[in-house]
């Protein structure tokens, strides 16, 4: 392993390709079985020593026989170890230790350590009981490993790592974190040239490969015997740092990517684990406002909404909280409003969400939730105003709560486009969606909305391209695209082709009230009364899709088939929506009277049957899958 086929020595290889690539190559050889662990440790230690990281070299060499010497080498491990200690004494620059606590993290730890391999001078990991090969993976990186039993206290484990660290600064990560590649230089600069401080960086949760909620978290601090973590969970060292008089600063350009909350299942699992620890922490620190909010959020994740709501409301209605921590006070108002909305108490939800925005008008999540409430209440003007604010505001990152700027903007734009389309303002909708598709090219709904806008502008060929593109991206669970292209063919007087796409929707897990409602229209026009009634029944749970005209069609189709009970149901739905509809009142009275042969029912049924007969003569039969 002294040289490669071109004859480069180890020092020449590191100078030519860099220590990172050299060490990656050594690890690859170890994983393939091309060398033993002692050989790997020997040469990796030399690599770390040449990269000016003697602590990492020492950790590797201490894990093998000091007299080990690979074939062809004139040195043994003890020689390299001696050189490493000598280099350690000469080192003048500020140094940084990585701290981490792990347990069964073999799936994640390699990527985490790779992301900081050529950055930190020392790695100290506390393992709390791994039964997989987490330790085997970690020791390849020159890690000092402490095996400690789990004591239901995250702070205790982190403090054990601090006590074994020897560098000037400490940067902590979790195994499911990765330091963003473009943040290496900025983070190194903080400890090499910066003043003593507790530095918060941006933690960005990744969800299915996309950037998710982001928040600020204190991750970097000077090594000091008085600075230790507190709280059994959601641990923080900032409390003790403030007692030392250290300033707390934030650097949102330094990003740590966190993948631990990708699934709802994993979120719930962590909430179940954290709940007893948070309860213990609140008992120990009853004045810790942010921990109290964490307890409410934990209850909410576990579905205990009433317990969560009580915590949020108590915090939001306590005026002393404003004086003690304004960020927590504001967050409590948003959390209360969000949960009240989820529980259907929208009038109260609006009050707390508007208060949240009064306290901090950059809370884009509050604008979004208010917009959704107004949209549900069909107040499109107010909904539009809120969605514009949610989409256009660029909030700063916060310490007490995460903000998913990408998701908020994406959802706001979707509803803005829906409102514009509802108003018939197709050109502004098209312009908005062009920008949205540039930012979010994988959002299926935007393609379907663009297709609808283009149909409104009479650009049918272009509309077809967008619907087709949406189906190419996702042929399954994509009802909007199927409905859009089916409507397009209906406009082109090709009901058979429209029905084919609706059949595909049902076969591709894309059934929706709108799919069934459109299928009912096609059956109605084709003269298939029984099938039309069945399709309208499937769509009947949606007020949006079962418009007045569709309910009249459904009632007419049922009457033409002498199905008085079904006709009665459809007419009663009409009366629920429009109690003053005199025509519906007359038909309903006749139906309830059992008068099948009454003149009202005859006229209604005959008119519908005649219209369907004429339409059926003009159109091709529908595919059997829709029938």
C-alpha positions, 0 to 999 in steps of 0.5 A: 500500500506504499504506492500505486501503479504509477509509483506515487508515494503516500505523501505524493498521493495526498498532495496530488489528490487530497487527504479526503480522497486518499482516506475514502480509497482506503476505506473502500479497500477495507470494506472490499476486504482488500486489506486488514483493519490493522493495515487500514488503521496504519495507513489511515493514521498516516493520512490523518497525520499528513492532513494535520489531524493528529488526534484522529491518527492517535485514535486509530493507532491506539486501536491496533498493536503498537508494534504492527508494521505492514509488509514493506514499511520501515515504520511500525504503529508506535513510530507513527503514534510518536510522530502524532503526539509530537505534531499535537504539541506543535499545533497552534491553530484553533481546533474543533471536536465533533461530538455525537451520541449514537445507538444502532445508527449503521444506516446513517453514521457513515454519511454523517462522518463523511460530511465532516471528515476533512473538517474536524480535528477530533471525533468523540462518540458516545454509544448508548448500546448499539447492537449493529455495526455502528461502532465498526463503521465509526472507528474507520474515521479515527473516532474516540468511542465511549460506551455508556449505558442509556440513562434516559437523559440526552444531556448526560450523554452529550456531557460525557462526550464533552468531558472526553473532548480535547479541542478548543471548540465543540461542534455536535451532530446527530447520526442522521445529520449531514453538514452541507458541503458548501458550509465547511469553510464558513464553519471552520472560519467560525472557530479559527477566527471567531470570538468565543460565542455560542453559534446557532446554525440552520438545521434543514429537515429533508423530506423525500429528497426535498428541503423541508422545515428549517430552524436555528439550533445552537451547535457550536461552542467553546470547550469550557468546564462550565458549559454543559447541556441541560434538560433530559430531552431537547437538550441545550447548552445555551443556558450555561453559556449565557451564565458565562456571559457568552454571546449567542449568535446565529449563522443561517448560511451554515446548514446541517441537513437532518433526515430523521423526520422523513416519515410520519411514522418515525415522527410518532415513534420519536414523540412516544420516546420523548414524551416521558423525558419531556414530562420529567424535564417540565417537572424539573424546570417548570419555568422552561417555556420552550420545553412546555411548548415541546410537551404540547407539540409532543401531545399533538403528534400523538393525537392527544389534542385536548392536552396539547390545546390546553398547553398552547392556550394557557401559554398564549393567554399568559401575559407574563410569557410575553415579558419572559420570551416573546418568541414562545408567546408568538409560537403559542398563538400560532400553535393554538390557532393551528390546532383549533383549526384542525379541530374545526373551531375555525372562529376561535382559530382565526382569533389566535392566528391574527394575534400571532400575525400582530405579534410577528407579521412574518409568520407565513404559516399563520397567513397560510392557515388563515387563507385555508380557513377563508378558502373553506368558508368561500371568502375568496377575497380574504383567502387571496390576500392571505395567500399572497402574504404567505407566498411573498413574505420571506421570514428569518429562521427562528430558534423556537420553531421550524418554518417550512418556507418551501412548503408554505410557498408551494401550497400558497401558490396552489391556492392562489392559482385555484382562486384565480381560476375560480374567478376566470382570470386565466391569464394571471393564473397562467403567468403565476403557474409558469413561475411556480413550475420553474420553482417546483417542477415536480408538483403535479397539481401545477401542471393540471392547473396550467392545463385548466388555465390554458383551456380557459384561454382557448389554447387546447393543444398546449393544455393537453401537453401539460395534462399529459406531462403530469400523467407522465410524471405520475400515472397513479394517484393523479386525478386532477390530470385525468379529469383535466384531459377528460374535460378537454376531450369533452370540449372537443366533442369526443366523449368516448376518449374522455371516458377512456381517460376516466377509466384509466383514472379508476384503474390507476388509483385516481378515483375522486368525486370529480372523476365520478361526477364527470363520468356521470355527465358522460353517461347522462349525455350518452343516455345511460340513465342507470350508470349516470345515477350510479356515478353521481351517487359515487360523487355525492359526498362532494359539495364542490362536484355535485353542483345544482345542475348535476343534482338535477341531472341525477334526479332526472336520470333516476326519474327516467328509470322510475327510481323514486327513492334515488330521485328523492335523495338527489332533490333533497340534496338540492334543497339542502343547498338551496332551500328556497328553490321553488322547482325543487320544492314542487318536485320534492312534494310530488315525490314524497306524495308517491305520485309517479304519474304526476304531470311534474314528474312526467315532464321532468322524466320525459324531457331528460329521456328525450335529451339523452336519446338525442345525445346518444344518437350523436355519440359513440358508445362509452367503454365498458370500464366506465359503464 
